[in-house]
């Protein structure tokens, strides 16, 4: 009993913050996954998005580990959306009071990262058991991190800045439109074809095309991650300590998150 009391007394504010963040993450992920399973059915787009969101969290964790461990090429890892790593602190992006262009740029970056993770996750095998499943999901994280480096470099070099302002609202608007008309997609598709073949082609792309489906899932994944950041900030958590002494003491959260990732991505 004295040992437990001493442990509680020695918990500092950074550890309490991590406990709160980790508990919210695990609980929120589980509830959202169960909602997706019983409302939309097994392997729904929502649960695929939740699974991809967990995968992206491990990309963040891997990036923190590589930079914290002094990895030789850590400086080449492009900045991740919604966070800013500075020393032993991981600061969350603040939507409140931020410029519209900056918000859109952050949202677009998280959509791109989500798209890459969804593409890789859909391409790799699911595995026959929990061990092979974890292996391929770990491979998903590594490949997505490399692709994020490549795509970020290309976008920085060639993407016009104006697209970062207008692309996220357009994509979100298209997603809302598709969700509202999903139950009548055949009828709506036929109607659009009589009105405007171009609109019909876009509609078919987002519903039937593999890439279009991945974009839809990517937007859902991005919405989950943005929602997580907003929730943490609403609860007064705007930064997390990533000092090695603190992070390593909460390795059990990573194990629980892997287990939850398996449940969501494989069973639900």
C-alpha positions as CSV (number, residue, x, y, z in Angstrom):
1,X,0.0,0.0,0.0
2,X,2.8,2.4,0.9
3,X,4.4,1.7,-2.5
4,X,1.2,2.6,-4.4
5,X,0.8,5.8,-2.3
6,X,4.4,6.8,-3.0
7,X,3.9,6.2,-6.7
8,X,0.8,8.4,-6.8
9,X,2.6,11.2,-4.9
10,X,5.5,11.1,-7.3
11,X,3.3,11.5,-10.4
12,X,4.0,14.9,-11.9
13,X,1.7,17.1,-14.1
14,X,3.2,15.8,-17.3
15,X,2.4,12.2,-16.4
16,X,-1.1,13.2,-15.3
17,X,-1.5,14.9,-18.7
18,X,-0.4,11.8,-20.5
19,X,-2.7,9.6,-18.4
20,X,-5.7,11.9,-19.3
21,X,-4.8,12.0,-23.0
22,X,-4.2,8.2,-23.1
23,X,-7.4,7.4,-21.3
24,X,-9.5,9.7,-23.6
25,X,-7.8,8.2,-26.7
26,X,-8.5,4.6,-25.7
27,X,-12.1,5.3,-24.6
28,X,-13.0,7.5,-27.5
29,X,-11.6,5.1,-30.0
30,X,-13.4,2.1,-28.6
31,X,-16.8,4.0,-28.4
32,X,-16.5,5.3,-31.9
33,X,-15.6,1.8,-33.2
34,X,-18.5,0.2,-31.5
35,X,-20.8,2.8,-32.9
36,X,-19.4,2.2,-36.4
37,X,-19.8,-1.6,-36.1
38,X,-23.4,-1.6,-34.8
39,X,-24.7,1.3,-36.8
40,X,-23.0,0.9,-40.2
41,X,-22.0,-2.8,-40.0
42,X,-18.7,-4.8,-40.1
43,X,-15.7,-3.2,-41.9
44,X,-17.6,0.1,-42.3
45,X,-15.8,3.1,-43.7
46,X,-16.0,4.7,-40.3
47,X,-14.2,1.8,-38.6
48,X,-11.6,1.8,-41.5
49,X,-11.1,5.5,-40.7
50,X,-10.7,4.8,-37.0
51,X,-8.1,2.1,-37.8
52,X,-6.2,4.5,-40.0
53,X,-6.3,7.2,-37.4
54,X,-4.7,4.8,-34.9
55,X,-2.0,4.0,-37.5
56,X,-1.3,7.7,-37.9
57,X,-0.9,8.0,-34.1
58,X,1.8,5.4,-34.4
59,X,3.5,7.5,-37.2
60,X,3.5,10.4,-34.7
61,X,5.0,8.1,-32.0
62,X,7.6,6.7,-34.4
63,X,8.6,10.3,-35.4
64,X,8.9,11.3,-31.8
65,X,11.1,8.2,-31.0
66,X,13.4,8.8,-34.0
67,X,13.9,12.5,-33.2
68,X,14.3,11.8,-29.5
69,X,16.8,9.0,-30.1
70,X,18.9,11.3,-32.2
71,X,18.3,9.4,-35.4
72,X,20.9,10.5,-38.0
73,X,18.3,11.5,-40.6
74,X,15.6,12.7,-38.2
75,X,15.9,16.2,-39.5
76,X,14.7,15.0,-42.9
77,X,11.3,13.8,-41.5
78,X,8.8,16.5,-42.6
79,X,6.6,18.2,-40.0
80,X,3.5,16.3,-39.1
81,X,0.1,18.1,-39.2
82,X,-1.7,19.2,-36.1
83,X,1.5,19.1,-33.9
84,X,4.7,20.9,-33.5
85,X,7.7,19.1,-31.9
86,X,10.0,21.4,-29.9
87,X,12.6,19.9,-27.6
88,X,10.8,17.6,-25.1
89,X,7.4,19.0,-25.8
90,X,4.8,18.1,-28.4
91,X,2.5,21.1,-28.9
92,X,-1.0,20.7,-30.4
93,X,-2.1,22.9,-33.2
94,X,-4.6,25.5,-32.0
95,X,-7.6,26.0,-34.2
96,X,-8.9,28.8,-32.1
97,X,-7.7,32.2,-33.4
98,X,-5.6,30.6,-36.2
99,X,-5.6,32.1,-39.6
100,X,-8.0,30.5,-42.1
101,X,-5.2,29.7,-44.5
102,X,-3.1,28.1,-41.8
103,X,-6.1,26.0,-40.7
104,X,-6.8,24.8,-44.2
105,X,-3.2,24.0,-44.8
106,X,-3.1,21.8,-41.6
107,X,-6.4,20.1,-42.6
108,X,-5.1,19.5,-46.1
109,X,-1.9,18.0,-44.8
110,X,-3.7,15.6,-42.4
111,X,-6.0,14.6,-45.3
112,X,-3.0,13.8,-47.4
113,X,-1.4,11.8,-44.6
114,X,-4.6,9.9,-44.0
115,X,-5.0,9.2,-47.7
116,X,-1.5,7.6,-47.8
117,X,-2.2,5.5,-44.7
118,X,-5.5,4.3,-46.1
119,X,-3.9,3.4,-49.5
120,X,-1.0,1.4,-47.9
121,X,-3.3,-0.2,-45.3
122,X,-5.7,-1.4,-48.1
123,X,-2.8,-2.6,-50.2
124,X,-1.0,-4.7,-47.6
125,X,-2.4,-8.1,-46.5
126,X,-4.4,-8.2,-43.3
127,X,-2.5,-11.2,-41.9
128,X,-3.8,-14.6,-40.7
129,X,-3.3,-14.0,-37.0
130,X,-2.6,-11.2,-34.5
131,X,1.2,-11.4,-35.0
132,X,1.1,-11.2,-38.8
133,X,-1.5,-8.5,-38.6
134,X,0.7,-6.4,-36.3
135,X,3.7,-7.0,-38.6
136,X,1.8,-5.7,-41.6
137,X,0.4,-2.8,-39.7
138,X,3.8,-1.9,-38.5
139,X,4.9,-2.1,-42.2
140,X,2.0,0.3,-43.0
141,X,3.4,2.8,-40.6
142,X,6.9,2.6,-42.0
143,X,5.8,2.8,-45.6
144,X,3.4,5.7,-44.9
145,X,6.1,7.6,-43.2
146,X,8.4,7.3,-46.2
147,X,5.6,8.2,-48.6
148,X,4.8,11.2,-46.4
149,X,8.4,12.4,-46.8
150,X,8.3,12.0,-50.6
151,X,4.9,13.6,-51.0
152,X,5.7,16.5,-48.7
153,X,8.8,17.2,-50.7
154,X,6.9,17.2,-54.0
155,X,4.1,19.4,-52.6
156,X,6.5,21.9,-51.2
157,X,8.3,22.1,-54.6
158,X,5.3,22.1,-56.9
159,X,2.0,22.7,-55.2
160,X,0.5,26.3,-55.6
161,X,-0.2,27.8,-52.2
162,X,-3.7,28.7,-53.2
163,X,-4.8,25.0,-53.2
164,X,-4.1,24.7,-49.5
165,X,-6.7,27.4,-48.9
166,X,-9.5,25.9,-51.0
167,X,-9.0,22.1,-51.2
168,X,-10.1,21.1,-47.7
169,X,-13.5,22.9,-47.8
170,X,-14.2,21.5,-51.2
171,X,-13.3,18.0,-50.2
172,X,-15.4,18.2,-47.0
173,X,-18.3,19.6,-48.9
174,X,-18.1,16.7,-51.4
175,X,-18.0,14.2,-48.5
176,X,-21.2,15.7,-47.0
177,X,-22.9,15.7,-50.4
178,X,-22.0,12.0,-50.9
179,X,-23.1,11.0,-47.4
180,X,-26.5,12.8,-47.9
181,X,-27.1,11.1,-51.3
182,X,-25.5,7.7,-50.5
183,X,-28.8,5.9,-50.2
184,X,-30.0,7.1,-53.6
185,X,-26.6,6.9,-55.4
186,X,-27.9,4.9,-58.4
187,X,-30.9,7.2,-59.0
188,X,-28.8,10.3,-58.3
189,X,-26.1,9.1,-60.7
190,X,-28.6,8.6,-63.5
191,X,-30.1,12.0,-62.9
192,X,-26.7,13.7,-62.9
193,X,-25.8,12.0,-66.1
194,X,-28.8,13.6,-67.8
195,X,-28.0,17.0,-66.4
196,X,-24.2,17.2,-66.7
197,X,-21.8,14.3,-67.8
198,X,-18.9,15.9,-65.9
199,X,-20.8,16.0,-62.6
200,X,-21.8,12.4,-63.2
201,X,-18.2,11.4,-63.8
202,X,-17.1,13.1,-60.6
203,X,-19.9,11.5,-58.7
204,X,-19.0,8.0,-60.0
205,X,-15.4,8.6,-59.2
206,X,-16.1,9.3,-55.5
207,X,-18.5,6.4,-55.1
208,X,-17.1,3.6,-57.3
209,X,-13.4,4.4,-57.9
210,X,-10.9,2.9,-55.5
211,X,-9.0,6.2,-55.2
212,X,-12.2,8.0,-54.6
213,X,-13.2,5.7,-51.8
214,X,-9.8,6.2,-50.2
215,X,-10.3,10.0,-50.4
216,X,-13.6,9.6,-48.6
217,X,-12.0,7.4,-45.9
218,X,-9.1,9.9,-45.7
219,X,-11.5,12.7,-44.9
220,X,-13.2,10.7,-42.2
221,X,-9.8,9.8,-40.8
222,X,-8.7,13.5,-40.8
223,X,-12.0,14.5,-39.1
224,X,-11.3,12.0,-36.3
225,X,-7.8,13.3,-35.8
226,X,-8.9,17.0,-35.8
227,X,-11.7,16.1,-33.4
228,X,-9.2,14.4,-31.1
229,X,-7.0,17.6,-31.0
230,X,-10.1,19.8,-30.4
231,X,-11.3,17.5,-27.6
232,X,-7.9,17.5,-25.9
233,X,-7.7,21.3,-26.1
234,X,-11.2,21.6,-24.8
235,X,-10.1,19.7,-21.7
236,X,-7.1,22.0,-21.2
237,X,-4.5,19.8,-22.8
238,X,-2.6,21.8,-25.4
239,X,0.8,20.2,-25.1
240,X,2.4,16.8,-24.1
241,X,5.8,16.1,-22.7
242,X,7.8,13.7,-24.8
243,X,10.8,13.5,-22.5
244,X,12.1,9.9,-22.6
245,X,11.7,9.4,-18.9
246,X,8.0,10.1,-19.1
247,X,7.1,8.5,-22.4
248,X,8.8,5.2,-21.6
249,X,6.9,4.9,-18.3
250,X,3.6,4.8,-20.3
251,X,4.5,2.1,-22.7
252,X,1.5,0.1,-21.6
253,X,-0.7,2.6,-23.4
254,X,1.0,1.8,-26.7
255,X,0.4,-1.9,-26.1
256,X,-3.3,-1.3,-25.3
257,X,-3.6,0.9,-28.4
258,X,-2.1,-1.9,-30.6
259,X,-4.6,-4.3,-29.1
260,X,-7.4,-1.9,-29.8
261,X,-6.1,-1.3,-33.3
262,X,-6.3,-5.1,-33.9
263,X,-9.9,-5.2,-32.6
264,X,-11.0,-2.3,-34.7
265,X,-9.1,-3.1,-37.9
266,X,-9.5,-6.9,-37.9
267,X,-12.5,-7.9,-35.8
268,X,-14.9,-4.9,-36.1
